[in-house]
Amino acid sequence: QVQLVESGGGVVQPGGSLRLSCAAFGYITSNYVMGWYRQAPGKQRELVADISSGGGTNYADSVKGRFTISRDSAKNTVSLQMNSLEPEDTSVYYCKAHWSRSAYWGQGTQVTVAS
């Protein structure tokens, strides 16, 4: 049994910053790719950023230069630092851990960017 618990969402003004964190509990090894996805109302869930066990990162074009993903494999945590937030970033953000045929999702945390 694996559980991902997200924290750090909230309401912020345009141009502001938020930091999301996700802690993984259960049988998660450092092999797992960990990442953040988001889903706005009426839209498909999309990748925001992910990070491999070796530290390689992948970002959506829309967040490059503004968001930074990091992980602490010893603590089984992944974080997403979000700067220069825009109203278009408003979504529910989900943490995901996957490797081979295993994939786990968190429950999601709401991020709202509004003045």
Secondary structure by P-SEA (a helix, b strand, c coil): cbbbbbcbbbbbcccbbbbbbbbbccccccccccbbbbbcccccccccccccccbbbbbcccccccbbbbbcccccbbbbbbcccccccccbbbbbbbcccbbbbccbbbbbbcc
